[in-house]
Amino acid sequence: VALRAGVACVGVAAFIWTFVELGMVGDLSIMNTLLVLAYALTLLALTRISGGATSRMNDDDEDEFSRRDRRSIQFVACLFAVYVHVPMALAHVSLAIVSALLWTPVLAFPTYKGGKRGALQKMLAGAFLFVSWPPVWVVPNAFPEYTMYVTSVYVPLHLLLMSLWLF
């Protein structure tokens, strides 16, 4: 499950990066539309992946499976974060430190001990993910356009975080 979720998230980010880097997207509204479509397809894929794996299990097995899946996805997300931040640190340390300070607490520190998450937890996670979504706050405020960092680091890590917190 973690491998499928990781492939889906990184694949969507590669799709977006291709459009940006080849100069196929000149207008920010077109890029936002592509991003909305990509996130919707990723949500659909993650729903199918998580729903298909637990459809034939009882409640106790489903909780254990869900906990293991979240820990596996957390491992893939942390490993991906290390792989993208090391070259960035070698190129420009001040860019990597800010990014690492952003992603380390939200990816590495939460523990998934099992049990179902409440509706309030999912609503707060959804609100944080919506506010930190690139078209809502990141691109208009922090970056003037979709940069290499946003398309190759921020979007895949945000998608992996979404798969951790919402499923």
C-alpha positions as CSV (number, residue, x, y, z in Angstrom):
1,V,0.0,0.0,0.0
2,A,2.8,2.4,0.8
3,L,4.5,1.7,-2.4
4,R,1.3,2.4,-4.4
5,A,0.6,5.6,-2.5
6,G,4.2,6.7,-2.9
7,V,4.1,6.0,-6.7
8,A,0.8,7.8,-7.0
9,C,2.1,10.9,-5.2
10,V,5.4,11.1,-6.9
11,G,3.8,10.4,-10.3
12,V,1.4,13.3,-9.9
13,A,4.3,15.5,-8.9
14,A,6.3,14.4,-12.0
15,F,3.3,15.1,-14.2
16,I,3.1,18.7,-12.8
17,W,6.8,19.2,-13.0
18,T,6.8,18.2,-16.6
19,F,4.2,20.8,-17.5
20,V,6.0,23.6,-15.6
21,E,9.6,22.8,-16.7
22,L,8.7,22.4,-20.4
23,G,7.0,25.8,-20.4
24,M,3.7,24.3,-21.4
25,V,1.9,26.3,-18.7
26,G,2.2,30.1,-19.0
27,D,-0.9,31.1,-17.0
28,L,-1.2,30.5,-13.3
29,S,-5.0,29.7,-13.6
30,I,-4.2,26.8,-16.0
31,M,-1.6,25.5,-13.6
32,N,-4.0,25.7,-10.7
33,T,-6.6,23.8,-12.8
34,L,-4.1,21.1,-13.6
35,L,-3.1,20.9,-9.9
36,V,-6.8,20.5,-8.8
37,L,-7.2,17.7,-11.4
38,A,-4.0,16.0,-10.3
39,Y,-5.0,16.2,-6.6
40,A,-8.5,14.8,-7.4
41,L,-7.0,11.9,-9.3
42,T,-4.6,11.2,-6.4
43,L,-7.5,11.3,-3.9
44,L,-9.4,8.9,-6.0
45,A,-6.4,6.5,-6.3
46,L,-5.7,6.7,-2.6
47,T,-9.3,6.0,-1.8
48,R,-9.2,2.9,-4.1
49,I,-5.9,1.7,-2.6
50,S,-7.0,2.1,1.0
51,G,-10.5,0.8,0.5
52,G,-9.6,-2.3,-1.5
53,A,-7.0,-3.4,0.9
54,T,-9.3,-3.4,4.0
55,S,-12.6,-4.5,2.4
56,R,-12.3,-8.2,3.5
57,M,-11.0,-7.7,7.1
58,N,-12.7,-7.5,10.5
59,D,-12.3,-4.4,12.7
60,D,-9.2,-5.6,14.7
61,D,-7.3,-6.6,11.6
62,E,-8.3,-3.4,9.8
63,D,-7.0,-1.2,12.6
64,E,-3.6,-3.1,12.6
65,F,-3.5,-3.0,8.8
66,S,-4.3,0.7,8.8
67,R,-1.6,1.4,11.4
68,R,1.0,-0.5,9.5
69,D,0.0,1.2,6.3
70,R,0.3,4.7,7.9
71,R,3.7,3.8,9.3
72,S,4.9,2.5,5.9
73,I,3.7,5.6,4.1
74,Q,5.4,7.7,6.8
75,F,8.6,5.9,6.2
76,V,8.3,6.4,2.4
77,A,7.5,10.1,3.0
78,C,10.5,10.6,5.3
79,L,12.8,8.7,2.9
80,F,11.6,10.9,0.0
81,A,12.1,14.0,2.1
82,V,15.7,13.0,2.9
83,Y,16.4,12.3,-0.8
84,V,15.1,15.6,-2.0
85,H,16.6,17.7,0.8
86,V,20.2,16.4,0.7
87,P,20.9,17.7,-2.9
88,M,19.1,21.0,-2.0
89,A,21.4,21.3,1.1
90,L,24.5,20.7,-1.0
91,A,23.4,23.4,-3.5
92,H,22.1,26.0,-1.1
93,V,22.0,25.4,2.6
94,S,19.6,28.2,3.6
95,L,16.9,26.9,1.3
96,A,17.2,23.4,2.7
97,I,17.1,24.4,6.3
98,V,13.8,26.3,6.0
99,S,12.2,23.4,4.0
100,A,13.5,20.8,6.4
101,L,12.2,22.7,9.4
102,L,8.8,22.8,7.7
103,W,8.5,19.1,6.8
104,T,10.3,17.3,9.6
105,P,7.8,17.9,12.4
106,V,4.7,17.1,10.3
107,L,6.2,13.9,8.7
108,A,8.5,12.4,11.3
109,F,7.1,13.2,14.7
110,P,3.5,11.9,14.6
111,T,3.1,8.3,15.8
112,Y,0.3,6.1,14.5
113,K,-0.7,3.8,17.4
114,G,-3.8,2.4,15.8
115,G,-7.4,3.0,16.5
116,K,-9.8,5.1,14.5
117,R,-9.2,8.9,14.3
118,G,-12.1,11.1,15.2
119,A,-14.0,13.4,13.0
120,L,-12.4,16.5,14.7
121,Q,-8.9,15.2,13.9
122,K,-9.8,14.6,10.3
123,M,-11.4,18.1,10.0
124,L,-8.4,19.8,11.5
125,A,-6.1,17.8,9.3
126,G,-8.2,18.7,6.2
127,A,-8.2,22.4,7.1
128,F,-4.4,22.4,7.6
129,L,-3.9,20.6,4.3
130,F,-6.3,23.0,2.5
131,V,-4.5,26.1,3.8
132,S,-1.1,24.6,2.9
133,W,-2.3,23.5,-0.5
134,P,-0.1,25.2,-3.2
135,P,-2.9,27.1,-5.1
136,V,-4.4,28.4,-1.8
137,W,-1.5,29.9,0.0
138,V,2.0,28.8,-1.1
139,V,2.1,30.0,-4.7
140,P,0.3,33.3,-4.4
141,N,2.0,34.4,-1.2
142,A,5.3,32.5,-0.7
143,F,6.3,32.0,-4.3
144,P,5.2,34.2,-7.3
145,E,4.9,31.1,-9.6
146,Y,5.3,27.4,-9.6
147,T,9.1,26.9,-9.0
148,M,11.2,23.8,-9.1
149,Y,10.9,23.5,-5.3
150,V,7.1,23.7,-5.4
151,T,6.7,21.1,-8.1
152,S,9.5,18.6,-7.2
153,V,9.6,18.9,-3.4
154,Y,6.5,20.6,-1.9
155,V,3.8,18.9,-4.0
156,P,4.9,15.2,-3.5
157,L,5.5,15.8,0.2
158,H,2.1,17.5,0.5
159,L,0.4,14.5,-1.3
160,L,2.2,12.0,1.0
161,L,1.1,14.1,4.0
162,M,-2.4,14.1,2.7
163,S,-2.4,10.3,2.3
164,L,-1.1,10.0,5.9
165,W,-3.6,12.4,7.5
166,L,-6.8,11.7,5.6
167,F,-6.7,7.9,5.1
